[in-house]
Amino acid sequence: MRGRLAPVAVRPFSRLLSSYTLNELGDSVGVVALSVLVYDRTHQVAATSAFFIIGKFLPALLAPAFTARLDQVALRRSLPAIYVVEAIAFVLLALIAGGTFSLPLVLALGLIDGTLAITGRGLTRGAVGAVLEPAGLLKEGNALMNMGFALASVGGAALAGLLVASFGLGTALLVDAGSFLAIALVLATTRGLPAASSDEEHLGWRRRLGDGLAFARSHRPVRLLLTGQALALVMFTLVIPIEVVYAKVSLGTTDAGFGVLLATWGVGILLGSLVYILVKQRSVTGLIIVSTAALGIAYLGMAASATLLAACLFSVLGGTGNGIQWIAVMTALQEATPRNLQARVTGLLESLGAAMPGVGYLVGGILASIWNPRTAYWVAGAGVMVLVILLAIGRTRLDGTRGIPSRRRRAPSDVSMPEALTGAPTYEHEHG
């Protein structure tokens, strides 16, 4: 296990890991606190829904362009600036919570924060790829990043509830602002962050965005990874809006039982992250297939479960698959992407992670309202298993057609992207 923690010794990975985890912690606290603020002041479900659409879905559309604008700026400047602006946004939100409420202003600040959060994650992921791939520690680093993300997601929601209940909304939002300032300070004093590339300084952000999108469309493994993950995310998130109904109505459990069910999924995510660290030598594509299948089996099992205990056991399995699947997809994407496109392409994946759940929530809600919560689980499980079969059939396209490792190549910036990819040598995945 000590060897699996080797990325921590590679400068400046430990600070990137800390900033990524704190960013997710702050994002989780902010979502809970702002949801409470909007609903308490408006008492309208529509207003709360609008907050999620504007604060989560729209940023996923804006963040790729913003990432392309900043990925040629030195990270020691761009990342601290992002977090300082986020801190200012939350100070303003705290003032609104303690004074005159304005829904349009809250929504505008939520849009800014959501866009910057996704951009910060994309730039950080790109930096992690640049720092760890030359050392051969990308898989271990991504596993540690995922563990930090999982802990922050679960801990952030719990922390937000505690802060709001004990000290009020304004204090919770100010604490959030303080966390972003802490990240900015850490990164501003960090040495060894990847410098801005001089190769694309002459290109405008629109051209850089276009190059990133063209690469994603033209490079078959990257296209398959992004498209497959987009569809998978819809299936993975079908059940989220109706989990509480499933627990209380389908399983007949209490609020405490619902909390236990959610907690078991979080336990599974942590287990999956640990498992991923221990299976470094396995094929990344194989891990994607197995972990996605685990999620499908878990959803089918939960659909058929008659007791809370059975549902919790399948929930642990699903969480474990969840903890492996995202890291495996991210690693495969980073390994297939040229170094100068890392932030833009991983940023696309981060944007999909923010946007596609909205589609899943909508479909899951419709299924549960027309039929029942178990139907949403059946559909989610069946849909995931169909994707697993398609991925297994098309596995050779991912295993045999990736470009040479990104640490050895860069996508030329002085020719069009399809032209740049023409004639690129290929290499095989290593198989465990």
C-alpha angles and dihedrals in degrees: 000000000000089000090052089060091055094111089070088068092055110092125262098005095097091059092046089051091049093048093047092050094046090047091056091044090053092045091052093048090047095051093052095043095046093046089055091045094051095045096043092051098041104025086209126126089203091059092050090049090050089054091055093046094048096036098043113015102041094047088058088061095045101040098074091060092045091049091052088051093053105033091086092053118091108266092227086066104032102046097048089047091053092052094045090055090048090052091051090050092054093047088055091048090051089053090050091050090054097041140021112350120227117181095195091052092047091050092048092050090046089054091051093047094046093050093048092046093056091043091051091051092049093050091046093050089050091051092049090053091050093048102042107031094070088053092049091240102112096114094050091045093051090050091054090047090053092050090052090048093050094047091047093048094052096036093045094058091047092046091050092053091049094047095046093046095044105034109012136251096288093056092047091053092047091051087052090052089051092054091055092049089052090053091049091051093048094050095042089059095043119113124204099038111149111273124231114275116246093202095080102030090110093056121090120233092254090058091047091049090049091050091052093048092045090052091050091051097043102042104077100207092048091047091050093047094050095042094045093047091049091055092042092053090055090054094042092054100042091098100045098088093049101039092105092050091047091052097046102034107025096037097026094224132144134250088270090053090051089052091051091051091053092045093054091058089053090050088053092052091055091047090050092052090052092047090052091055089054097050099055095139096054122105110270091220090051090052091051091052096046096044093046089050089052089056092049093049090047093054092047090048093050090049089056097039117117097185137049091239093057092046091050092051091052088044090058089051091050093047090050090053089046091052092054101036100061093046092048093051092046092049093048090049093049093048091052096047128085114246095247091054098045098104094044096049097041086045088059089055091049089051091051088051089057100039108039096058087066089062090046092051091052095048093044092050091051093049093049093047094049096041122357141287093270089060090061090053092048092050093045093049094046092046092051092049091052088054090049091054092048091048092050090051093048096039094115089061089061097037100043108032106051118125121248113287113294093233087067099045145042129199107248112246098200096067133050115276098246088049090049091055095050112113095004110159118244135218137195129250113249111245124216 
